[in-house]
Amino acid sequence: MDSEFDLVLDSAEFFFNGKVYKKCIGLKDGKITKIKGLLKAEKRIRCSRKFVLPGLIDVHVHFRVPGQEKKEDWQHGSKAALSGGITTVLDMPNNKPSICTAVELEKKRAIVEKKARVNFGLHFGVSPKHLNEIEKAKNFAALKVFMGSSTGSLLVDKSIEQKKAFSLAAQLKKIAMVHAEDEGIIRKNLIKAKENNKNDIRFHSLIRSVEAEIKAVKQAIALQKECGNRLHVCHVSSAKTVDLLRKEKLENKNISCAVTPHHLFLSEHDAVKLGNFAKVNPSIKSKADRRALWNALLNGTIDLIASDHAPHSFDEKNTDFFNAPSGVPGIETMLPLLLNAVNSKLLSLKKVVECCCINPAKLFKLKGKGKIFVGMDADLVLVDLKKEHKIEKDRLFTKCGWSPFEGWKLKGSVDSTFLSGELVFDGEQVVSNKKGLELQF
């Protein structure tokens, strides 16, 4: 006999219209179908002493496919995401080859749709040589504009080409997501560092300086005003940047920005100890910058938290500073770090939901995602706010097998993750091979 529900989450605490409720959540055919004080079902999970969140949405990941599978792939990346309570990811285009033509986008899509075990969307890369490809591309989340060089070959450092990209974003009603660092400043600083043999992580924040970020953000804002597109500034890292964005956003509703866990939880002091394992673009900056990021997160200047999960192999990182690639893994440690911050009274659980669920879904118009509500997709994560644990490399799912947060003791963990109503992570292992679905944009 058919049941009204495939599964009921019993006595679940969750946010409903911004307030905490404790009710049963009925799931059927991958959807939330009823929320009520008492629901009957043969299959039920007791949620006492747990809190239910919408599945997190990470809008900035690098799963390295195609071309860099030795660092990460969709099998390992999906498991890492699910273990971190993340059920939806948007993947970046700086692959090998770069995803900057319609043909390469379709090739990548064909690979990912077979391998993904999380819901996914794909960003499209802007290349000066392939600007005509943007209008040919189908079903992509946003245009990624590298104003400064980073991992991969994508770079749009000339203002006339940046303007063309922003104009196309406006025409197609797409978001221009920018890596906002000025390439000219970076190159000058890098030349100086090499001339003076500053082959050390301590000089990364001088090469990838606050000035480089500020100049690029100012340029992006000016172009956005001229072109009328939506602008999203990825991984803001400095006090001056968030102050500029705060003032601009008071009147400009077409600008959003994100912060990463590594910029929230690490400073230059940590980077010195971690060496190249804290080498990221933009750079990890001062404690004062880190405090400013937290303030901007709390006052609403920062809209999203995104992992910028960018794994490299241990051996690639374990070399001299100039040759080590930039980027750190972070998709499976993001939510545990934030839960620990909730326990430390640095932010509220409501803010975590806003920045990791509600706002990403709203910004990218992800139907059925980001909230616990009847009719929404049953992508859910149960968290145990009291469970203490330690980040250990042997327990990580990411293919690169290391974390800059290794050894950190945290309070608050992922108890279980559900994808389209099915239990896929049980707190220890991924227990289902359920396929993720591609999002429609």
Long-range contacts (C-beta under 8 A, 24 or more apart in sequence): 3-41, 3-42, 3-43, 4-28, 4-33, 4-34, 4-40, 4-41, 5-33, 5-34, 5-39, 5-41, 5-43, 6-41, 6-43, 6-421, 7-41, 7-43, 7-44, 7-45, 7-421, 8-39, 8-40, 8-41, 8-43, 8-44, 8-45, 9-44, 9-45, 9-47, 9-52, 9-380, 9-382, 10-39, 10-44, 10-45, 10-46, 10-47, 11-46, 11-47, 11-48, 12-47, 12-50, 12-52, 13-47, 13-50, 13-51, 13-52, 14-51, 14-52, 14-53, 14-372, 15-53, 15-349, 15-350, 15-353, 15-372, 16-372, 16-373, 18-350, 25-52, 25-372, 25-380, 27-378, 27-418, 27-421, 28-421, 29-421, 30-377, 30-378, 30-420, 30-421, 30-422, 31-368, 31-375, 31-376, 31-377, 31-378, 31-421, 32-372, 32-373, 32-374, 32-375, 32-376, 32-377, 32-378, 33-374, 33-375, 34-374, 35-372, 35-373, 35-374, 45-382, 45-416, 47-382, 49-384, 49-386, 50-382, 50-383, 50-384, 50-415, 51-349, 51-382, 51-383, 51-385, 52-372, 52-380, 52-381, 52-382, 52-383, 53-85, 53-349, 53-352, 53-353, 53-357, 53-372, 53-380, 53-381, 53-382, 53-383, 54-353, 54-357, 54-358, 54-369, 54-370, 54-371, 54-372, 54-376, 54-379, 54-380, 54-381, 55-85, 55-86, 55-87, 55-88, 55-357, 55-369, 55-377, 55-379, 55-380, 55-381, 55-417, 55-418, 55-419, 56-84, 56-85, 56-86, 56-87, 56-88, 56-334, 56-335, 56-356, 56-357, 56-381, 57-86, 57-87, 57-88, 57-89, 57-90, 57-356, 57-357, 57-360, 57-361, 57-364, 57-366, 57-369, 57-370, 58-86, 58-88, 58-89, 58-90, 58-306, 58-307, 58-309, 58-331, 58-334, 58-356, 58-360, 59-89, 59-90, 59-141, 59-258, 59-304, 59-306, 59-360, 59-363, 59-364, 60-90, 60-92, 60-177, 60-234, 60-235, 60-258, 60-260, 60-306, 60-307, 60-308, 60-309, 61-89, 61-90, 61-91, 61-92, 61-306, 61-307, 61-308, 61-309, 61-331, 62-91, 62-92, 62-94, 62-151, 62-308, 62-309, 62-310, 62-311, 62-327, 63-89, 63-91, 63-112, 63-309, 64-95, 64-311, 65-95, 65-108, 65-111, 65-112, 65-115, 66-95, 66-96, 66-97, 66-107, 66-108, 66-111, 67-95, 67-96, 67-97, 68-95, 68-96, 70-313, 70-399, 71-311, 71-312, 71-313, 71-316, 71-399, 71-400, 72-309, 72-311, 72-329, 72-398, 72-399, 72-400, 73-115, 73-399, 74-111, 74-112, 74-115, 74-116, 74-117, 75-115, 75-117, 76-397, 76-398, 76-399, 77-309, 77-331, 77-398, 77-399, 78-115, 78-116, 78-117, 78-118, 78-430, 78-436, 79-117, 79-397, 79-430, 80-309, 80-329, 80-331, 80-332, 80-396, 80-397, 80-398, 81-118, 81-331, 81-332, 82-117, 82-118, 82-417, 82-419, 82-424, 82-425, 82-430, 83-332, 83-397, 83-414, 83-417, 83-425, 83-430, 84-331, 84-332, 84-333, 84-334, 84-335, 84-336, 84-414, 85-335, 85-381, 85-383, 85-414, 85-417, 86-118, 86-307, 86-331, 86-334, 86-335, 87-118, 87-119, 87-379, 87-380, 87-381, 87-417, 87-418, 87-419, 87-436, 88-118, 88-119, 88-120, 88-121, 88-360, 88-366, 88-369, 88-379, 88-439, 89-118, 89-119, 89-120, 89-121, 89-331, 90-120, 90-121, 90-122, 90-123, 90-141, 90-142, 90-364, 90-439, 91-120, 91-121, 91-122, 91-123, 92-123, 92-125, 92-144, 93-122, 93-123, 93-124, 93-125, 93-144, 93-154, 94-125, 94-144, 94-146, 94-150, 94-151, 94-152, 94-153, 94-154, 95-152, 96-152, 98-125, 98-127, 98-152, 98-153, 98-154, 99-123, 99-124, 99-125, 100-124, 100-125, 100-126, 100-127, 100-130, 100-133, 100-154, 101-130, 101-133, 101-136, 101-137, 102-133, 102-136, 102-137, 102-138, 105-137, 105-138, 105-140, 106-138, 109-139, 109-438, 112-438, 113-438, 116-435, 116-436, 116-438, 117-419, 117-424, 117-430, 117-433, 117-434, 117-435, 117-436, 118-419, 118-436, 119-369, 119-379, 119-419, 119-436, 119-437, 119-438, 119-439, 120-436, 120-437, 120-438, 120-439, 121-364, 121-438, 121-439, 121-441, 123-177, 125-154, 126-154, 126-156, 126-165, 127-154, 127-156, 128-156, 128-158, 128-161, 131-161, 131-164, 131-165, 131-168, 134-165, 134-168, 134-172, 135-168, 135-172, 139-438, 139-440, 139-441, 140-174, 140-441, 141-175, 141-364, 141-439, 141-441, 142-174, 142-175, 142-176, 142-177, 142-232, 142-364, 143-168, 143-169, 143-174, 143-175, 143-176, 143-177, 144-177, 144-178, 144-179, 145-176, 145-177, 145-178, 145-179, 146-178, 146-179, 147-178, 147-179, 147-180, 147-181, 147-182, 147-183, 147-216, 147-219, 147-220, 148-179, 148-180, 148-181, 148-182, 148-183, 148-186, 148-208, 148-212, 148-216, 148-281, 149-183, 149-186, 150-179, 150-181, 150-281, 150-326, 151-281, 151-310, 151-325, 151-326, 151-327, 155-183, 157-182, 157-183, 157-184, 159-219, 159-223, 162-219, 162-220, 162-223, 163-223, 163-226, 163-227, 166-223, 166-224, 166-226, 166-227, 166-229, 166-231, 167-227, 167-229, 169-227, 169-229, 169-230, 170-227, 170-228, 170-229, 174-229, 174-230, 175-229, 175-230, 175-231, 175-232, 175-363, 175-364, 176-220, 176-224, 176-229, 176-230, 176-231, 176-232, 177-232, 177-234, 178-216, 178-220, 178-231, 178-232, 178-233, 178-234, 179-234, 179-235, 179-281, 180-213, 180-216, 180-217, 180-220, 180-233, 180-234, 180-236, 180-241, 180-282, 181-208, 181-212, 181-213, 181-216, 181-281, 181-282, 182-211, 182-212, 182-213, 182-215, 182-216, 182-219, 185-209, 185-211, 185-212, 185-215, 186-212, 194-322, 199-320, 199-321, 199-322, 200-321, 201-271, 201-272, 201-274, 201-275, 201-276, 201-278, 201-279, 201-321, 202-268, 202-271, 202-272, 203-321, 204-271, 204-279, 204-283, 204-284, 204-321, 205-268, 205-271, 205-283, 205-284, 205-285, 205-286, 207-283, 208-281, 208-282, 208-283, 209-283, 210-238, 210-240, 210-241, 210-285, 210-289, 212-282, 213-237, 213-238, 213-240, 213-241, 213-282, 214-238, 214-240, 214-241, 214-244, 217-241, 217-244, 217-245, 218-244, 221-248, 221-252, 221-255, 224-252, 224-254, 224-255, 225-252, 228-254, 229-254, 230-254, 230-255, 230-256, 231-255, 231-256, 232-256, 232-257, 232-258, 232-363, 233-257, 233-258, 234-258, 234-306, 234-308, 235-259, 235-260, 235-263, 235-282, 235-306, 235-308, 236-263, 236-293, 236-296, 236-302, 237-263, 237-282, 237-283, 237-284, 237-285, 237-289, 237-293, 238-282, 238-285, 238-289, 238-292, 239-288, 239-289, 239-291, 239-292, 239-293, 242-292, 242-293, 242-295, 242-296, 242-301, 242-302, 243-292, 245-296, 245-301, 246-296, 246-299, 246-301, 249-301, 256-303, 256-304, 256-359, 256-363, 257-301, 257-302, 257-303, 257-304, 258-302, 258-303, 258-304, 258-305, 258-306, 259-293, 259-296, 259-297, 259-302, 259-304, 259-305, 259-306, 260-305, 260-306, 260-307, 260-308, 260-330, 261-305, 261-307, 261-330, 261-333, 261-334, 261-337, 261-338, 262-308, 262-328, 262-330, 262-404, 263-290, 263-293, 264-290, 264-293, 264-294, 264-297, 264-305, 264-337, 264-341, 265-290, 265-337, 265-405, 266-290, 266-404, 270-404, 274-404, 275-321, 276-317, 276-318, 276-319, 276-321, 276-324, 277-317, 277-328, 277-402, 277-404, 278-328, 278-404, 279-317, 279-321, 279-324, 279-325, 279-326, 279-327, 280-308, 280-310, 280-326, 280-327, 280-328, 281-326, 281-327, 294-346, 294-347, 297-347, 297-351, 297-355, 298-347, 298-351, 302-355, 303-355, 303-359, 303-363, 304-355, 304-356, 304-359, 304-360, 304-363, 305-334, 305-338, 305-352, 305-355, 305-356, 306-360, 307-331, 307-334, 309-398, 311-398, 311-399, 311-400, 312-400, 313-400, 314-400, 314-401, 314-402, 317-402, 328-403, 328-404, 329-396, 329-398, 329-400, 329-402, 329-403, 330-403, 330-404, 331-398, 332-396, 332-397, 332-398, 333-391, 333-403, 333-405, 335-381, 335-383, 335-414, 336-389, 336-391, 336-410, 336-412, 336-413, 336-414, 337-405, 337-408, 337-410, 338-412, 339-383, 339-385, 339-410, 339-411, 339-412, 339-413, 340-410, 340-411, 340-412, 342-385, 342-412, 343-385, 343-411, 343-412, 349-385, 364-439, 364-441, 365-441, 366-439, 367-440, 377-420, 378-418, 378-420, 378-421, 379-418, 379-419, 379-420, 380-417, 380-418, 381-414, 381-415, 381-416, 381-417, 381-418, 382-414, 382-415, 382-416, 382-417, 383-412, 383-413, 383-414, 383-415, 384-412, 384-413, 384-414, 384-415, 385-411, 385-412, 386-411, 386-412, 387-411, 387-412, 387-413, 387-415, 389-413, 397-430
